[in-house]
Amino acid sequence: MARNYKAEYENYHSKPKQKKRRANRNAARDIMEKKGLVKKGDKKDVDHKDRNTKNNKTTNLRVTSQTKNRSRNGTKKVQSKTQGKAKSKVQGKAKSKVSRKRGR
């Protein structure tokens, strides 16, 4: 089945909240363009380190490849209270970053 872009826009992208988020992402890209770190068509993304699109401080922005930036979507590092080790949380499920020893 083909993707229905018109319906997608009407149901999601046209909402005021999404328009504001898109404007903030575009503003972040403009900041990095003015610094000379990215340019149009360079296949790079401007990544928000804290994943908050409203935070356009230059200390929160970095240039990454499209692949690396888009693979981060949906993952968030959280600190385990009991073990104190960083875990990656993917769509509500915690996944340990520590490799397990075999044979035990």
C-alpha positions as CSV (number, residue, x, y, z in Angstrom):
1,M,0.0,0.0,0.0
2,A,1.3,3.4,-0.9
3,R,1.9,6.0,1.8
4,N,-0.8,8.7,2.0
5,Y,1.2,11.9,2.6
6,K,-1.9,14.1,2.5
7,A,-3.6,12.2,5.3
8,E,-0.4,12.0,7.3
9,Y,0.0,15.8,7.1
10,E,-3.6,16.4,8.1
11,N,-3.5,14.0,11.0
12,Y,0.0,14.8,12.4
13,H,2.2,17.4,10.7
14,S,-0.4,20.1,10.5
15,K,-1.0,20.2,14.3
16,P,0.2,23.3,16.1
17,K,2.5,21.4,18.4
18,Q,4.3,19.7,15.5
19,K,4.6,22.9,13.6
20,K,6.4,24.5,16.6
21,R,8.7,21.5,17.0
22,R,9.5,21.6,13.2
23,A,10.2,25.4,13.5
24,N,12.6,24.7,16.4
25,R,14.4,22.0,14.5
26,N,14.7,24.4,11.5
27,A,16.0,27.1,13.8
28,A,18.7,24.7,15.1
29,R,19.8,24.0,11.6
30,D,20.0,27.7,10.8
31,I,22.2,28.2,13.8
32,M,24.6,25.6,12.6
33,E,24.5,26.9,9.0
34,K,25.5,30.3,10.2
35,K,28.5,28.8,12.1
36,G,29.5,27.1,8.9
37,L,29.2,23.6,10.2
38,V,26.4,22.4,7.9
39,K,25.1,23.4,4.5
40,K,22.2,22.5,2.4
41,G,22.4,19.0,0.8
42,D,25.3,17.8,2.9
43,K,23.5,14.7,4.2
44,K,24.0,15.8,7.8
45,D,21.6,16.3,10.6
46,V,21.7,18.7,13.5
47,D,21.2,16.6,16.6
48,H,19.9,17.9,19.9
49,K,22.0,16.1,22.5
50,D,19.2,16.2,25.1
51,R,16.5,15.4,22.5
52,N,14.6,18.6,23.5
53,T,13.9,20.5,20.2
54,K,13.2,23.6,22.2
55,N,16.7,23.7,23.6
56,N,18.7,25.4,20.7
57,K,21.8,26.3,22.8
58,T,24.9,25.7,20.8
59,T,26.2,23.5,23.6
60,N,23.2,21.2,23.0
61,L,23.6,21.0,19.2
62,R,26.0,18.8,17.3
63,V,26.3,17.7,13.6
64,T,25.9,14.0,13.0
65,S,25.3,11.8,10.0
66,Q,21.6,11.1,9.1
67,T,22.1,7.4,9.9
68,K,23.6,8.0,13.4
69,N,21.0,10.7,14.4
70,R,18.0,8.8,13.2
71,S,19.1,5.6,14.8
72,R,19.0,7.4,18.2
73,N,15.3,8.1,17.9
74,G,13.3,6.1,20.4
75,T,16.3,5.3,22.7
76,K,17.0,7.1,25.9
77,K,19.8,6.4,28.4
78,V,18.5,6.0,31.9
79,Q,20.3,5.4,35.2
80,S,19.3,2.3,37.1
81,K,18.7,3.1,40.7
82,T,19.7,-0.4,42.0
83,Q,22.7,-1.1,39.9
84,G,23.9,2.4,38.9
85,K,24.7,1.3,35.4
86,A,23.5,3.0,32.2
87,K,20.8,1.2,30.4
88,S,19.2,1.9,27.0
89,K,15.4,2.2,27.1
90,V,13.7,1.3,23.8
91,Q,10.0,1.8,23.5
92,G,9.3,1.2,27.2
93,K,11.6,-1.8,27.6
94,A,14.9,-1.6,29.4
95,K,17.9,-3.3,27.7
96,S,21.1,-3.8,29.6
97,K,24.3,-2.4,27.9
98,V,26.5,-4.7,30.0
99,S,27.5,-7.9,28.2
100,R,26.8,-11.1,30.1
101,K,29.4,-13.7,30.8
102,R,28.8,-17.0,29.2
103,G,29.2,-20.3,31.0
104,R,27.7,-19.1,34.4
